[in-house]
Amino acid sequence: MINQIKKLKLIIWAGLFLLIYSAIGIVQAIDVVDPVRVMAAQCSQCHGMEGNSSEGFDDLNGMPYDEIYDELTEVPSGEGDELMHFQGHGYTDDQKKDLAAYFSGQTKVNDGGSEEDAKDSEDEVDEVDEVDEVDEVDEVDEAAPVESVEDEEDEDEEDDDDEEDD
């Protein structure tokens, strides 16, 4: 009886250990969403997620922190008809600071760059063009009739028959 109680305790402790150990693994596996990236998603419609904007909008990536923060604090006045006058509403001062820090810390893309960067970019475009040219050559003209082997054999037999008649 005492041995059975000891075995039962051992099984219970082992089960608890496994339960706790597996729960720790699950908690570690959960991705934590960065709240600043969630706020930056609002800006991404015009300025891009990393601040690489669409045409006609300011690039925020690499822009100085103070410029971004000043713009965010000036915008929510609600005056004017620009979209940004409405976007800044609802952010606290700390959230504006976080957004300014996020975008000012992003890498600037296509800012003129060095000649080497421009050449690398051109090389990538050339490689894509070469692939497109190869694809064009490999395409089969679907409008052209395709003769089967049987059709060729029939033509050969007709030619043989014509020669025998002569």
ZADO-1210 file (C-alpha; in nm, 4 decimals, padded with zeros to 6 digits):
<atoms>
<atom x="00.0000" y="00.0000" z="00.0000" code="MET" pos="1"/>
<atom x="00.2813" y="00.2411" z="00.0884" code="ILE" pos="2"/>
<atom x="00.4588" y="00.1553" z="-00.2367" code="ASN" pos="3"/>
<atom x="00.1433" y="00.2311" z="-00.4327" code="GLN" pos="4"/>
<atom x="00.1137" y="00.5731" z="-00.2652" code="ILE" pos="5"/>
<atom x="00.4792" y="00.6479" z="-00.3464" code="LYS" pos="6"/>
<atom x="00.4230" y="00.5456" z="-00.7100" code="LYS" pos="7"/>
<atom x="00.1103" y="00.7615" z="-00.7271" code="LEU" pos="8"/>
<atom x="00.2991" y="01.0627" z="-00.5846" code="LYS" pos="9"/>
<atom x="00.5793" y="01.0063" z="-00.8355" code="LEU" pos="10"/>
<atom x="00.3317" y="00.9936" z="-01.1239" code="ILE" pos="11"/>
<atom x="00.1563" y="01.3102" z="-01.0030" code="ILE" pos="12"/>
<atom x="00.4871" y="01.5000" z="-00.9641" code="TRP" pos="13"/>
<atom x="00.6057" y="01.3823" z="-01.3068" code="ALA" pos="14"/>
<atom x="00.2749" y="01.4920" z="-01.4596" code="GLY" pos="15"/>
<atom x="00.2945" y="01.8342" z="-01.2949" code="LEU" pos="16"/>
<atom x="00.6537" y="01.8753" z="-01.4112" code="PHE" pos="17"/>
<atom x="00.5598" y="01.7923" z="-01.7705" code="LEU" pos="18"/>
<atom x="00.2573" y="02.0208" z="-01.7574" code="LEU" pos="19"/>
<atom x="00.4597" y="02.3168" z="-01.6287" code="ILE" pos="20"/>
<atom x="00.7510" y="02.2477" z="-01.8647" code="TYR" pos="21"/>
<atom x="00.5228" y="02.2354" z="-02.1698" code="SER" pos="22"/>
<atom x="00.3444" y="02.5565" z="-02.0633" code="ALA" pos="23"/>
<atom x="00.6803" y="02.7371" z="-02.0480" code="ILE" pos="24"/>
<atom x="00.7556" y="02.6229" z="-02.4034" code="GLY" pos="25"/>
<atom x="00.4211" y="02.7507" z="-02.5283" code="ILE" pos="26"/>
<atom x="00.4716" y="03.0906" z="-02.3668" code="VAL" pos="27"/>
<atom x="00.8184" y="03.1204" z="-02.5211" code="GLN" pos="28"/>
<atom x="00.6823" y="03.0314" z="-02.8651" code="ALA" pos="29"/>
<atom x="00.4259" y="03.3125" z="-02.8692" code="ILE" pos="30"/>
<atom x="00.5340" y="03.6042" z="-03.0874" code="ASP" pos="31"/>
<atom x="00.4912" y="03.9353" z="-02.9144" code="VAL" pos="32"/>
<atom x="00.3563" y="04.2019" z="-03.1477" code="VAL" pos="33"/>
<atom x="00.5431" y="04.5303" z="-03.1273" code="ASP" pos="34"/>
<atom x="00.2789" y="04.7939" z="-03.0426" code="PRO" pos="35"/>
<atom x="00.4756" y="05.0625" z="-03.2280" code="VAL" pos="36"/>
<atom x="00.4579" y="04.8571" z="-03.5496" code="ARG" pos="37"/>
<atom x="00.0827" y="04.8310" z="-03.4991" code="VAL" pos="38"/>
<atom x="00.0595" y="05.2110" z="-03.4746" code="MET" pos="39"/>
<atom x="00.2975" y="05.2491" z="-03.7707" code="ALA" pos="40"/>
<atom x="00.0587" y="05.0401" z="-03.9798" code="ALA" pos="41"/>
<atom x="-00.1743" y="05.3420" z="-03.9835" code="GLN" pos="42"/>
<atom x="00.1061" y="05.5449" z="-04.1431" code="CYS" pos="43"/>
<atom x="00.1981" y="05.2677" z="-04.3870" code="SER" pos="44"/>
<atom x="-00.0890" y="05.3424" z="-04.6252" code="GLN" pos="45"/>
<atom x="00.0978" y="05.6486" z="-04.7493" code="CYS" pos="46"/>
<atom x="00.4468" y="05.6317" z="-04.6011" code="HIS" pos="47"/>
<atom x="00.5103" y="05.2552" z="-04.6184" code="GLY" pos="48"/>
<atom x="00.5701" y="05.0237" z="-04.3232" code="MET" pos="49"/>
<atom x="00.9399" y="05.1066" z="-04.3039" code="GLU" pos="50"/>
<atom x="00.8847" y="05.4665" z="-04.4093" code="GLY" pos="51"/>
<atom x="00.9625" y="05.4077" z="-04.7785" code="ASN" pos="52"/>
<atom x="00.6706" y="05.6088" z="-04.9068" code="SER" pos="53"/>
<atom x="00.4479" y="05.5869" z="-05.2066" code="SER" pos="54"/>
<atom x="00.4918" y="05.8484" z="-05.4739" code="GLU" pos="55"/>
<atom x="00.3798" y="06.1920" z="-05.3593" code="GLY" pos="56"/>
<atom x="00.4326" y="06.1318" z="-04.9871" code="PHE" pos="57"/>
<atom x="00.7276" y="06.2121" z="-04.7620" code="ASP" pos="58"/>
<atom x="00.9775" y="05.9340" z="-04.6882" code="ASP" pos="59"/>
<atom x="00.9869" y="05.8941" z="-04.3123" code="LEU" pos="60"/>
<atom x="01.2720" y="05.6443" z="-04.3034" code="ASN" pos="61"/>
<atom x="01.5905" y="05.8000" z="-04.1761" code="GLY" pos="62"/>
<atom x="01.4192" y="06.1361" z="-04.1235" code="MET" pos="63"/>
<atom x="01.5420" y="06.3034" z="-03.8040" code="PRO" pos="64"/>
<atom x="01.3441" y="06.2180" z="-03.4913" code="TYR" pos="65"/>
<atom x="01.2688" y="06.5843" z="-03.4141" code="ASP" pos="66"/>
<atom x="01.1174" y="06.6487" z="-03.7588" code="GLU" pos="67"/>
<atom x="00.8836" y="06.3520" z="-03.7336" code="ILE" pos="68"/>
<atom x="00.7840" y="06.4290" z="-03.3754" code="TYR" pos="69"/>
<atom x="00.7244" y="06.7985" z="-03.4546" code="ASP" pos="70"/>
<atom x="00.5069" y="06.7051" z="-03.7525" code="GLU" pos="71"/>
<atom x="00.3031" y="06.4628" z="-03.5422" code="LEU" pos="72"/>
<atom x="00.2434" y="06.7240" z="-03.2734" code="THR" pos="73"/>
<atom x="00.1514" y="06.9998" z="-03.5207" code="GLU" pos="74"/>
<atom x="-00.0806" y="06.7897" z="-03.7353" code="VAL" pos="75"/>
<atom x="-00.3650" y="06.7048" z="-03.4946" code="PRO" pos="76"/>
<atom x="-00.4812" y="07.0623" z="-03.4795" code="SER" pos="77"/>
<atom x="-00.7690" y="06.9475" z="-03.6972" code="GLY" pos="78"/>
<atom x="-00.7327" y="07.2541" z="-03.9163" code="GLU" pos="79"/>
<atom x="-00.6940" y="07.2064" z="-04.2876" code="GLY" pos="80"/>
<atom x="-00.8179" y="06.9438" z="-04.5235" code="ASP" pos="81"/>
<atom x="-00.5062" y="06.7311" z="-04.5619" code="GLU" pos="82"/>
<atom x="-00.5320" y="06.3687" z="-04.4599" code="LEU" pos="83"/>
<atom x="-00.2517" y="06.4086" z="-04.2053" code="MET" pos="84"/>
<atom x="-00.4615" y="06.6601" z="-04.0117" code="HIS" pos="85"/>
<atom x="-00.6951" y="06.3743" z="-03.9272" code="PHE" pos="86"/>
<atom x="-00.4390" y="06.0943" z="-03.8861" code="GLN" pos="87"/>
<atom x="-00.2645" y="06.2445" z="-03.5837" code="GLY" pos="88"/>
<atom x="-00.5755" y="06.2454" z="-03.3655" code="HIS" pos="89"/>
<atom x="-00.5872" y="05.9926" z="-03.0880" code="GLY" pos="90"/>
<atom x="-00.2140" y="05.9427" z="-03.0340" code="TYR" pos="91"/>
<atom x="-00.0746" y="06.0247" z="-02.6925" code="THR" pos="92"/>
<atom x="00.2489" y="06.2200" z="-02.6620" code="ASP" pos="93"/>
<atom x="00.4365" y="05.8994" z="-02.5749" code="ASP" pos="94"/>
<atom x="00.2930" y="05.7228" z="-02.8808" code="GLN" pos="95"/>
<atom x="00.4044" y="06.0114" z="-03.1033" code="LYS" pos="96"/>
<atom x="00.7542" y="05.9831" z="-02.9553" code="LYS" pos="97"/>
<atom x="00.7534" y="05.6079" z="-03.0192" code="ASP" pos="98"/>
<atom x="00.6449" y="05.6576" z="-03.3811" code="LEU" pos="99"/>
<atom x="00.9112" y="05.9236" z="-03.4356" code="ALA" pos="100"/>
<atom x="01.1765" y="05.6921" z="-03.2902" code="ALA" pos="101"/>
<atom x="01.0536" y="05.4000" z="-03.5027" code="TYR" pos="102"/>
<atom x="01.0617" y="05.5813" z="-03.8369" code="PHE" pos="103"/>
<atom x="01.3809" y="05.7770" z="-03.7676" code="SER" pos="104"/>
<atom x="01.5538" y="05.4457" z="-03.6959" code="GLY" pos="105"/>
<atom x="01.4592" y="05.2894" z="-04.0298" code="GLN" pos="106"/>
<atom x="01.7131" y="05.2567" z="-04.3116" code="THR" pos="107"/>
<atom x="01.6792" y="05.5135" z="-04.5866" code="LYS" pos="108"/>
<atom x="01.6165" y="05.3572" z="-04.9277" code="VAL" pos="109"/>
<atom x="01.6707" y="05.5176" z="-05.2707" code="ASN" pos="110"/>
<atom x="01.8127" y="05.8422" z="-05.1352" code="ASP" pos="111"/>
<atom x="02.0441" y="05.8857" z="-05.4298" code="GLY" pos="112"/>
<atom x="02.2913" y="05.6377" z="-05.2841" code="GLY" pos="113"/>
<atom x="02.6353" y="05.5726" z="-05.4193" code="SER" pos="114"/>
<atom x="02.7170" y="05.4974" z="-05.7800" code="GLU" pos="115"/>
<atom x="02.7946" y="05.1398" z="-05.6752" code="GLU" pos="116"/>
<atom x="02.4432" y="05.1009" z="-05.5299" code="ASP" pos="117"/>
<atom x="02.2929" y="05.2381" z="-05.8506" code="ALA" pos="118"/>
<atom x="02.5034" y="04.9972" z="-06.0601" code="LYS" pos="119"/>
<atom x="02.3955" y="04.7033" z="-05.8427" code="ASP" pos="120"/>
<atom x="02.0334" y="04.8055" z="-05.8927" code="SER" pos="121"/>
<atom x="02.0825" y="04.8282" z="-06.2716" code="GLU" pos="122"/>
<atom x="02.2497" y="04.4843" z="-06.2744" code="ASP" pos="123"/>
<atom x="01.9471" y="04.3350" z="-06.0987" code="GLU" pos="124"/>
<atom x="01.7159" y="04.4873" z="-06.3614" code="VAL" pos="125"/>
<atom x="01.9376" y="04.3528" z="-06.6426" code="ASP" pos="126"/>
<atom x="01.9250" y="04.0045" z="-06.4906" code="GLU" pos="127"/>
<atom x="01.5449" y="04.0180" z="-06.4841" code="VAL" pos="128"/>
<atom x="01.5374" y="04.1360" z="-06.8480" code="ASP" pos="129"/>
<atom x="01.7610" y="03.8452" z="-06.9512" code="GLU" pos="130"/>
<atom x="01.5278" y="03.5989" z="-06.7823" code="VAL" pos="131"/>
<atom x="01.2278" y="03.7547" z="-06.9606" code="ASP" pos="132"/>
<atom x="01.4038" y="03.7210" z="-07.2980" code="GLU" pos="133"/>
<atom x="01.4729" y="03.3530" z="-07.2343" code="VAL" pos="134"/>
<atom x="01.1108" y="03.2986" z="-07.1361" code="ASP" pos="135"/>
<atom x="00.9948" y="03.4624" z="-07.4589" code="GLU" pos="136"/>
<atom x="01.2133" y="03.2310" z="-07.6685" code="VAL" pos="137"/>
<atom x="01.0910" y="02.9245" z="-07.4820" code="ASP" pos="138"/>
<atom x="00.7239" y="03.0071" z="-07.5388" code="GLU" pos="139"/>
<atom x="00.5510" y="02.7946" z="-07.8024" code="VAL" pos="140"/>
<atom x="00.3399" y="02.9633" z="-08.0660" code="ASP" pos="141"/>
<atom x="-00.0010" y="02.8211" z="-07.9846" code="GLU" pos="142"/>
<atom x="-00.1506" y="02.9393" z="-08.3141" code="ALA" pos="143"/>
<atom x="00.0893" y="02.7281" z="-08.5236" code="ALA" pos="144"/>
<atom x="-00.0488" y="02.3840" z="-08.6076" code="PRO" pos="145"/>
<atom x="00.1381" y="02.0931" z="-08.4585" code="VAL" pos="146"/>
<atom x="00.1744" y="01.7855" z="-08.6768" code="GLU" pos="147"/>
<atom x="00.1731" y="01.4518" z="-08.5107" code="SER" pos="148"/>
<atom x="00.4026" y="01.1622" z="-08.5993" code="VAL" pos="149"/>
<atom x="00.1046" y="00.9797" z="-08.7522" code="GLU" pos="150"/>
<atom x="00.0418" y="01.2699" z="-08.9942" code="ASP" pos="151"/>
<atom x="00.4040" y="01.2545" z="-09.1096" code="GLU" pos="152"/>
<atom x="00.3821" y="00.8756" z="-09.1621" code="GLU" pos="153"/>
<atom x="00.0624" y="00.9186" z="-09.3682" code="ASP" pos="154"/>
<atom x="00.2356" y="01.1772" z="-09.5887" code="GLU" pos="155"/>
<atom x="00.5350" y="00.9443" z="-09.6376" code="ASP" pos="156"/>
<atom x="00.3022" y="00.6595" z="-09.7448" code="GLU" pos="157"/>
<atom x="00.1235" y="00.8884" z="-09.9931" code="GLU" pos="158"/>
<atom x="00.4590" y="00.9935" z="-10.1400" code="ASP" pos="159"/>
<atom x="00.5610" y="00.6262" z="-10.1739" code="ASP" pos="160"/>
<atom x="00.2303" y="00.5442" z="-10.3464" code="ASP" pos="161"/>
<atom x="00.2785" y="00.8334" z="-10.5905" code="ASP" pos="162"/>
<atom x="00.6283" y="00.7121" z="-10.6796" code="GLU" pos="163"/>
<atom x="00.5027" y="00.3581" z="-10.7450" code="GLU" pos="164"/>
<atom x="00.2309" y="00.4887" z="-10.9797" code="ASP" pos="165"/>
<atom x="00.4892" y="00.6709" z="-11.1904" code="ASP" pos="166"/>
</atoms>
